[in-house]
Amino acid sequence: MTETTALKETVLRSDELTCPSCIAKIESKLSSLEGVASAEVKFASGRILVKHDAAKVSVGDLVKAVNEIGYAAKPSAV
């Protein structure tokens, strides 16, 4: 990813977060996707903040990646 690439910030929501291990799994999975610059899970709110290159990874790809590891996620307005 180049420095001139504009990153999009997407907020996902998951109500299935029960422990610190959940956070680590989700952050690791999302961070491994090509085009994702960062992924941060907010345990208390269930929010997942992802900065990514929308040309390389879509919101649908992000949701699918979280679902693949056993957690339900959906796009959130905020």
C-alpha positions as a LaTeX table, in Angstrom:
\begin{tabular}{lrrr}
\hline
Residue & $x$ (\AA) & $y$ (\AA) & $z$ (\AA) \\
\hline
Met1 & 0.00 & 0.00 & 0.00 \\
Thr2 & 1.41 & 3.38 & $-0.92$ \\
Glu3 & 1.29 & 6.46 & 1.23 \\
Thr4 & $-0.88$ & 8.23 & $-1.36$ \\
Thr5 & $-3.60$ & 5.60 & $-1.13$ \\
Ala6 & $-6.68$ & 7.04 & 0.56 \\
Leu7 & $-7.82$ & 4.71 & 3.29 \\
Lys8 & $-11.44$ & 4.20 & 4.15 \\
Glu9 & $-12.48$ & 3.68 & 7.76 \\
Thr10 & $-15.21$ & 1.09 & 8.13 \\
Val11 & $-17.01$ & 0.30 & 11.35 \\
Leu12 & $-18.35$ & $-3.20$ & 11.86 \\
Arg13 & $-20.34$ & $-4.39$ & 14.85 \\
Ser14 & $-20.36$ & $-7.74$ & 16.62 \\
Asp15 & $-22.40$ & $-8.60$ & 19.68 \\
Glu16 & $-20.58$ & $-11.92$ & 20.15 \\
Leu17 & $-17.38$ & $-10.67$ & 21.78 \\
Thr18 & $-16.92$ & $-12.47$ & 25.09 \\
Cys19 & $-13.20$ & $-12.41$ & 25.88 \\
Pro20 & $-9.80$ & $-10.92$ & 24.98 \\
Ser21 & $-9.14$ & $-13.94$ & 22.78 \\
Cys22 & $-12.03$ & $-12.87$ & 20.54 \\
Ile23 & $-10.39$ & $-9.50$ & 20.05 \\
Ala24 & $-7.03$ & $-11.01$ & 19.13 \\
Lys25 & $-8.57$ & $-13.46$ & 16.64 \\
Ile26 & $-10.60$ & $-10.79$ & 14.86 \\
Glu27 & $-7.79$ & $-8.23$ & 14.74 \\
Ser28 & $-5.35$ & $-10.85$ & 13.46 \\
Lys29 & $-7.72$ & $-12.13$ & 10.76 \\
Leu30 & $-8.60$ & $-8.67$ & 9.48 \\
Ser31 & $-5.00$ & $-7.43$ & 9.59 \\
Ser32 & $-3.93$ & $-10.39$ & 7.44 \\
Leu33 & $-6.15$ & $-9.29$ & 4.54 \\
Glu34 & $-4.46$ & $-7.53$ & 1.65 \\
Gly35 & $-5.45$ & $-3.89$ & 1.72 \\
Val36 & $-6.13$ & $-3.67$ & 5.46 \\
Ala37 & $-3.89$ & $-1.11$ & 7.18 \\
Ser38 & $-5.27$ & $-1.61$ & 10.69 \\
Ala39 & $-8.03$ & $-3.34$ & 12.63 \\
Glu40 & $-9.01$ & $-2.48$ & 16.19 \\
Val41 & $-11.74$ & $-4.15$ & 18.22 \\
Lys42 & $-13.49$ & $-2.16$ & 20.95 \\
Phe43 & $-14.60$ & $-4.89$ & 23.36 \\
Ala44 & $-17.10$ & $-2.90$ & 25.44 \\
Ser45 & $-19.01$ & $-1.50$ & 22.47 \\
Gly46 & $-18.61$ & $-4.43$ & 20.09 \\
Arg47 & $-17.25$ & $-2.07$ & 17.43 \\
Ile48 & $-14.56$ & $-3.16$ & 15.00 \\
Leu49 & $-12.70$ & $-0.26$ & 13.37 \\
Val50 & $-10.94$ & $-1.13$ & 10.13 \\
Lys51 & $-8.80$ & 1.17 & 7.99 \\
His52 & $-8.47$ & $-0.28$ & 4.52 \\
Asp53 & $-7.96$ & 0.36 & 0.84 \\
Ala54 & $-11.49$ & 0.00 & $-0.55$ \\
Ala55 & $-10.06$ & $-0.84$ & $-3.98$ \\
Lys56 & $-8.44$ & $-3.97$ & $-2.56$ \\
Val57 & $-10.84$ & $-5.13$ & 0.15 \\
Ser58 & $-14.56$ & $-4.39$ & 0.37 \\
Val59 & $-16.81$ & $-4.09$ & 3.40 \\
Gly60 & $-18.31$ & $-7.42$ & 2.36 \\
Asp61 & $-14.84$ & $-8.98$ & 2.42 \\
Leu62 & $-14.30$ & $-7.67$ & 5.96 \\
Val63 & $-17.63$ & $-9.07$ & 7.18 \\
Lys64 & $-16.93$ & $-12.41$ & 5.48 \\
Ala65 & $-13.49$ & $-12.66$ & 7.12 \\
Val66 & $-14.96$ & $-12.15$ & 10.59 \\
Asn67 & $-17.75$ & $-14.64$ & 9.88 \\
Glu68 & $-15.19$ & $-17.22$ & 8.67 \\
Ile69 & $-13.61$ & $-17.35$ & 12.12 \\
Gly70 & $-16.93$ & $-17.85$ & 13.88 \\
Tyr71 & $-18.13$ & $-14.38$ & 14.81 \\
Ala72 & $-21.15$ & $-12.59$ & 13.39 \\
Ala73 & $-20.36$ & $-9.09$ & 12.16 \\
Lys74 & $-22.28$ & $-6.49$ & 10.23 \\
Pro75 & $-21.57$ & $-3.00$ & 8.96 \\
Ser76 & $-22.42$ & $-0.27$ & 11.45 \\
Ala77 & $-23.37$ & 3.34 & 10.81 \\
Val78 & $-21.09$ & 4.44 & 13.65 \\
\hline
\end{tabular}
